[in-house]
Amino acid sequence: MQFKSLSLMIFKVLPFVNRELNYWYDVISNASSDFLSEQGQLSIKFKKFHCQGGSVYSLYKGSFDEDVARFIVAFQTISDYLDNLCDRSGIYEERSFAKLHQAMLDIFNTDEVNLSVSGEGYYKYYPHTDDDSYLINLVQTCRQELSKFKEIDLVRDDLYFYTKLYTELQIYKHLELDKRESKLKSWHEHYTTKLNSAGNLYWWEFASASGSTLLIFALIALMSKNYDETSHRSILNCYFPWICGLHILLDYLIDQEEDYREQDLNFVFFYPNKEMMLTRLKYFVNKSLESIKELPNADFHKMVVKGLLALYLSDPKIESQGMELLRNDLLSTGGSDTLMLYKVCKSLRRVGVI
């Protein structure tokens, strides 16, 4: 990571992200439903690093773009909030999860969406309903930021498609334990005829790639610079499945202990052994770095990949689960500058910045 980008990240981006998150934290804290209030607060408190890391895309054009950062924080906050609602409600109803995630699709829907009506419907099949317009306000913020990008319609279809893919994953992965795997396998099979890359992945790797929001952020960032179709196509091919898959596999890697305890679905559990898991993780690292070479602004996307490795592998959960050797192997695969970023992330964690 260039010194300028690192400096902007620490002194501009992260303080802005934290202010935005504090604002949304205060909003959900006042919700009438104690359950929704608690889950909203917990999702921000324990998953804020998703917004912090994702907001690196606000530096895509070489300077800090507040509009991109505000969109990313709102979008990722929706994602993390809904994930908590699906995880912790004690229900396993597909229509309930689908209604909740309609909020994310409404962001990119080209139709005129009456959010006051649609918003009431988000909780239609959910046992808790009164969030004092928290979810609607997040959706409105995303839509307002999108409206500032003049060429947004050039990427809107892809934004909608990959967000739909994300929402489908969230719906299926939160079903009853005995239904999840078969549903996700059928879902993967369905997309092997629509996405060439899907057929080259294990079903849980496809699901992992679908679970990342980074492609959405990369396309939004592209709108903040000078749009060109070549960059658009290259970003799609590079991010899905490689960078997106790497992102979520790393996320699951560090959460193994917690997910086992909570009986939450964790895709790295499906690798038959640790050796294969490491081999495939390194494969995703190498494919990500290789495909980046085709991208305009390649240095930025390289920074993202190496930053992902640094951010996740510096998490204390790596050491608490005895994964130091695996961590070192992955850092080595990323290269010497990945190790430098890792040390920066460790320092930032020590002082509580991330």
C-alpha positions as CSV (number, residue, x, y, z in Angstrom):
1,M,0.0,0.0,0.0
2,Q,1.4,3.4,-1.0
3,F,2.2,5.7,1.9
4,K,-0.4,8.3,0.6
5,S,-3.2,5.6,0.5
6,L,-2.2,4.3,4.0
7,S,-2.2,7.8,5.4
8,L,-5.6,8.6,3.9
9,M,-7.0,5.3,5.1
10,I,-5.9,6.0,8.7
11,F,-6.6,9.7,9.0
12,K,-9.5,10.3,6.6
13,V,-11.4,7.1,5.8
14,L,-11.5,5.3,9.1
15,P,-12.5,8.4,11.2
16,F,-15.3,9.1,8.6
17,V,-16.5,5.4,8.7
18,N,-16.5,5.5,12.5
19,R,-18.6,8.7,12.6
20,E,-21.1,7.2,10.2
21,L,-21.3,4.0,12.2
22,N,-21.8,5.9,15.4
23,Y,-24.7,7.7,13.7
24,W,-26.4,4.5,12.7
25,Y,-25.7,3.0,16.1
26,D,-27.5,5.8,17.7
27,V,-30.5,5.4,15.3
28,I,-31.0,1.7,16.0
29,S,-30.4,2.2,19.7
30,N,-33.7,4.1,19.8
31,A,-35.7,1.5,18.0
32,S,-38.9,0.4,19.8
33,S,-38.1,-3.3,19.4
34,D,-35.5,-4.3,22.0
35,F,-34.5,-7.3,19.9
36,L,-34.0,-5.3,16.7
37,S,-32.2,-2.6,18.7
38,E,-29.9,-5.2,20.3
39,Q,-29.1,-7.0,17.0
40,G,-28.4,-3.7,15.2
41,Q,-26.0,-2.6,17.9
42,L,-24.3,-5.9,18.0
43,S,-23.8,-6.0,14.2
44,I,-22.1,-2.6,14.3
45,K,-20.0,-3.3,17.4
46,F,-18.7,-6.7,16.3
47,K,-18.7,-6.3,12.5
48,K,-17.5,-2.7,12.0
49,F,-14.3,-4.0,10.4
50,H,-16.4,-5.0,7.4
51,C,-17.2,-1.3,6.8
52,Q,-13.7,-0.2,7.7
53,G,-12.1,-2.6,5.2
54,G,-14.7,-2.1,2.5
55,S,-14.3,1.7,2.6
56,V,-10.8,1.4,1.1
57,Y,-12.8,1.6,-2.2
58,S,-13.5,5.3,-1.4
59,L,-9.8,5.8,-2.3
60,Y,-10.2,4.3,-5.8
61,K,-9.6,7.6,-7.7
62,G,-6.5,8.5,-5.6
63,S,-8.3,10.8,-3.2
64,F,-11.0,10.3,-0.5
65,D,-14.5,10.1,-2.0
66,E,-17.0,10.7,0.8
67,D,-20.0,9.7,-1.3
68,V,-18.5,6.3,-2.0
69,A,-17.7,5.8,1.6
70,R,-21.1,6.8,2.8
71,F,-22.7,4.3,0.4
72,I,-20.4,1.5,1.5
73,V,-21.1,2.1,5.2
74,A,-24.8,2.1,4.7
75,F,-24.8,-1.0,2.3
76,Q,-22.5,-3.0,4.5
77,T,-24.5,-2.0,7.6
78,I,-27.6,-3.4,6.0
79,S,-25.8,-6.6,5.1
80,D,-24.4,-7.1,8.7
81,Y,-27.7,-6.2,10.3
82,L,-29.8,-8.6,8.2
83,D,-27.2,-11.4,8.8
84,N,-27.7,-11.0,12.5
85,L,-31.5,-11.0,12.2
86,C,-31.3,-14.3,10.2
87,D,-28.7,-15.8,12.6
88,R,-30.3,-15.0,15.9
89,S,-34.1,-15.0,15.5
90,G,-34.7,-18.7,16.1
91,I,-36.7,-18.9,12.8
92,Y,-35.8,-20.7,9.6
93,E,-38.4,-19.4,7.2
94,E,-37.4,-18.8,3.7
95,R,-40.1,-16.2,3.0
96,S,-39.0,-14.2,6.1
97,F,-35.4,-14.0,5.0
98,A,-36.4,-13.1,1.4
99,K,-38.6,-10.2,2.6
100,L,-35.8,-8.9,4.8
101,H,-33.3,-9.0,2.0
102,Q,-35.7,-7.2,-0.4
103,A,-34.3,-4.1,1.2
104,M,-30.9,-4.7,-0.6
105,L,-32.6,-5.3,-3.9
106,D,-34.7,-2.1,-3.5
107,I,-31.4,-0.1,-3.5
108,F,-30.8,-1.0,-7.2
109,N,-34.3,-1.5,-8.4
110,T,-34.9,0.8,-11.4
111,D,-38.6,0.9,-10.7
112,E,-40.0,3.7,-8.5
113,V,-40.0,2.0,-5.1
114,N,-42.3,3.4,-2.4
115,L,-40.0,2.7,0.5
116,S,-42.5,3.7,3.1
117,V,-44.7,0.8,1.8
118,S,-41.9,-1.6,0.9
119,G,-40.2,-0.9,4.2
120,E,-43.1,-2.0,6.2
121,G,-43.0,-5.2,4.2
122,Y,-39.4,-6.0,5.0
123,Y,-40.4,-7.4,8.4
124,K,-43.7,-8.8,7.2
125,Y,-42.9,-12.4,8.1
126,Y,-40.4,-11.6,10.9
127,P,-41.4,-11.9,14.6
128,H,-40.0,-8.4,15.4
129,T,-41.0,-5.4,13.4
130,D,-40.6,-1.9,14.9
131,D,-37.1,-0.6,14.0
132,D,-38.3,3.1,13.9
133,S,-37.4,3.2,10.1
134,Y,-33.8,2.2,10.6
135,L,-33.8,-0.2,7.6
136,I,-35.7,2.2,5.4
137,N,-33.3,5.0,6.2
138,L,-30.3,2.9,5.4
139,V,-31.9,1.9,2.0
140,Q,-32.7,5.6,1.3
141,T,-29.1,6.6,2.1
142,C,-27.8,4.1,-0.4
143,R,-30.2,5.3,-3.1
144,Q,-29.3,8.9,-2.5
145,E,-25.6,8.2,-2.9
146,L,-26.2,6.2,-6.0
147,S,-28.1,9.1,-7.6
148,K,-25.0,11.2,-7.4
149,F,-23.2,9.0,-10.0
150,K,-24.3,10.1,-13.5
151,E,-23.4,6.8,-15.2
152,I,-24.8,4.5,-12.6
153,D,-27.2,2.9,-15.1
154,L,-24.2,1.4,-17.0
155,V,-23.6,-0.9,-14.0
156,R,-27.0,-1.1,-12.4
157,D,-27.9,-4.5,-13.9
158,D,-24.7,-6.0,-12.6
159,L,-25.2,-4.4,-9.2
160,Y,-28.6,-5.9,-9.0
161,F,-27.6,-9.3,-10.3
162,Y,-24.7,-9.8,-7.8
163,T,-26.7,-8.4,-5.0
164,K,-29.5,-10.8,-5.8
165,L,-26.9,-13.6,-5.8
166,Y,-25.8,-12.4,-2.3
167,T,-29.4,-12.3,-1.0
168,E,-30.1,-15.8,-2.3
169,L,-27.1,-17.1,-0.5
170,Q,-28.2,-15.4,2.7
171,I,-31.7,-16.9,2.4
172,Y,-30.5,-20.5,1.8
173,K,-27.7,-20.6,4.3
174,H,-30.0,-19.7,7.1
175,L,-32.5,-22.4,6.6
176,E,-32.8,-25.5,8.9
177,L,-29.6,-27.4,9.2
178,D,-30.9,-30.4,7.4
179,K,-32.0,-28.3,4.4
180,R,-29.1,-25.9,3.9
181,E,-26.6,-28.1,2.1
182,S,-29.0,-29.6,-0.5
183,K,-30.5,-26.2,-1.2
184,L,-27.1,-24.6,-1.7
185,K,-25.9,-27.4,-3.9
186,S,-29.0,-27.1,-6.1
187,W,-28.5,-23.3,-6.2
188,H,-24.9,-23.7,-7.3
189,E,-25.9,-26.2,-10.0
190,H,-28.5,-23.7,-11.3
191,Y,-25.8,-21.1,-11.8
192,T,-23.3,-23.4,-13.5
193,T,-25.3,-22.8,-16.7
194,K,-25.4,-19.0,-16.2
195,L,-21.9,-18.2,-14.9
196,N,-19.0,-19.9,-16.5
197,S,-16.9,-19.5,-13.3
198,A,-19.4,-21.3,-11.2
199,G,-18.6,-24.7,-12.8
200,N,-14.9,-24.4,-11.8
201,L,-15.7,-24.1,-8.1
202,Y,-16.8,-26.4,-5.3
203,W,-20.3,-25.4,-4.3
204,W,-19.1,-23.9,-1.0
205,E,-16.6,-21.8,-2.9
206,F,-19.2,-20.5,-5.2
207,A,-21.4,-19.7,-2.1
208,S,-18.4,-17.9,-0.6
209,A,-17.8,-15.7,-3.6
210,S,-21.5,-14.9,-3.7
211,G,-21.3,-13.8,0.0
212,S,-18.9,-11.0,-0.6
213,T,-19.9,-7.3,-1.1
214,L,-16.5,-6.3,-2.6
215,L,-17.7,-6.6,-6.2
216,I,-20.5,-4.2,-5.4
217,F,-18.0,-1.7,-3.9
218,A,-15.6,-2.1,-6.8
219,L,-18.4,-1.2,-9.3
220,I,-19.5,1.8,-7.2
221,A,-15.9,3.0,-7.0
222,L,-15.6,2.7,-10.8
223,M,-18.4,5.2,-11.0
224,S,-16.4,7.7,-9.0
225,K,-13.7,7.8,-11.6
226,N,-14.0,7.8,-15.4
227,Y,-16.2,4.8,-16.4
228,D,-15.0,2.6,-19.2
229,E,-16.5,-0.7,-20.3
230,T,-13.2,-2.5,-20.4
231,S,-12.7,-1.8,-16.7
232,H,-16.2,-2.8,-16.0
233,R,-15.9,-6.2,-17.6
234,S,-12.4,-6.8,-16.2
235,I,-13.6,-6.1,-12.6
236,L,-16.4,-8.6,-13.0
237,N,-14.1,-11.3,-14.2
238,C,-11.5,-10.6,-11.5
239,Y,-13.7,-10.2,-8.5
240,F,-16.1,-13.0,-9.2
241,P,-15.1,-15.5,-8.1
242,W,-11.5,-14.9,-7.1
243,I,-11.3,-11.8,-4.9
244,C,-14.8,-12.2,-3.6
245,G,-14.2,-15.9,-2.9
246,L,-10.9,-15.2,-1.1
247,H,-12.6,-12.5,1.0
248,I,-15.3,-14.7,2.4
249,L,-13.2,-17.8,2.8
250,L,-10.8,-15.8,5.0
251,D,-13.9,-14.5,6.9
252,Y,-15.0,-18.1,7.5
253,L,-11.4,-19.2,8.3
254,I,-11.2,-16.9,11.4
255,D,-14.7,-17.7,12.5
256,Q,-14.5,-21.5,12.7
257,E,-14.5,-21.8,16.5
258,E,-17.5,-19.4,16.9
259,D,-19.5,-20.9,14.1
260,Y,-18.9,-24.4,15.4
261,R,-20.2,-23.3,18.9
262,E,-23.2,-21.5,17.5
263,Q,-24.0,-24.2,14.8
264,D,-23.7,-21.6,12.1
265,L,-22.9,-22.6,8.6
266,N,-19.2,-22.2,7.8
267,F,-18.0,-23.0,4.3
268,V,-14.4,-24.0,5.2
269,F,-15.8,-26.9,7.2
270,F,-16.6,-28.6,3.9
271,Y,-13.0,-29.0,2.9
272,P,-12.2,-32.7,3.6
273,N,-9.0,-31.7,5.4
274,K,-6.8,-28.7,6.4
275,E,-4.3,-29.4,3.7
276,M,-6.9,-29.1,1.0
277,M,-8.3,-26.0,2.6
278,L,-4.8,-24.3,2.6
279,T,-4.2,-25.4,-1.0
280,R,-7.5,-23.9,-2.2
281,L,-7.0,-20.7,-0.2
282,K,-3.5,-20.2,-1.8
283,Y,-5.1,-21.0,-5.2
284,F,-7.6,-18.1,-4.6
285,V,-4.8,-15.8,-3.6
286,N,-2.8,-16.6,-6.7
287,K,-5.7,-16.4,-9.0
288,S,-6.7,-13.0,-7.5
289,L,-3.2,-11.6,-8.0
290,E,-2.9,-13.1,-11.5
291,S,-6.2,-11.7,-12.7
292,I,-5.5,-8.3,-11.3
293,K,-2.8,-7.8,-13.9
294,E,-5.6,-7.4,-16.5
295,L,-7.2,-4.5,-14.6
296,P,-6.7,-0.8,-15.2
297,N,-5.7,0.7,-11.8
298,A,-4.1,-2.7,-11.0
299,D,-2.1,-1.3,-8.1
300,F,-5.3,-0.4,-6.3
301,H,-6.8,-3.9,-6.6
302,K,-3.5,-5.5,-5.6
303,M,-3.7,-3.4,-2.5
304,V,-7.2,-4.7,-1.8
305,V,-6.1,-8.4,-2.1
306,K,-3.0,-7.9,0.0
307,G,-5.0,-5.8,2.5
308,L,-7.6,-8.6,2.8
309,L,-4.8,-11.1,3.8
310,A,-3.3,-8.5,6.2
311,L,-6.7,-7.6,7.8
312,Y,-8.0,-11.1,8.4
313,L,-4.7,-12.8,9.2
314,S,-4.0,-10.2,11.9
315,D,-7.2,-11.0,13.7
316,P,-6.5,-12.3,17.2
317,K,-8.8,-15.3,16.4
318,I,-6.0,-16.7,14.2
319,E,-3.7,-17.2,17.2
320,S,-6.5,-18.3,19.6
321,Q,-7.3,-21.1,17.2
322,G,-3.7,-22.2,16.7
323,M,-3.5,-21.2,13.0
324,E,-0.1,-19.4,13.1
325,L,1.5,-21.8,10.5
326,L,-1.4,-21.4,8.1
327,R,-1.2,-17.7,8.5
328,N,2.5,-17.5,7.8
329,D,2.0,-19.7,4.7
330,L,-0.7,-17.4,3.3
331,L,1.2,-14.2,4.1
332,S,4.2,-15.7,2.2
333,T,1.9,-16.4,-0.8
334,G,0.8,-12.8,-0.7
335,G,4.4,-11.5,-0.9
336,S,6.7,-9.2,1.2
337,D,4.4,-6.2,1.0
338,T,1.6,-8.3,2.4
339,L,3.7,-8.9,5.5
340,M,4.3,-5.2,5.8
341,L,0.5,-4.5,5.7
342,Y,0.0,-7.3,8.2
343,K,2.3,-5.6,10.7
344,V,0.4,-2.3,10.1
345,C,-2.9,-4.0,10.8
346,K,-1.5,-5.6,14.0
347,S,-0.4,-2.2,15.2
348,L,-3.8,-0.6,14.4
349,R,-5.5,-3.4,16.3
350,R,-3.3,-2.8,19.3
351,V,-4.3,0.8,19.5
352,G,-8.0,0.1,18.8
353,V,-8.2,1.7,15.4
354,I,-9.5,-1.5,13.9
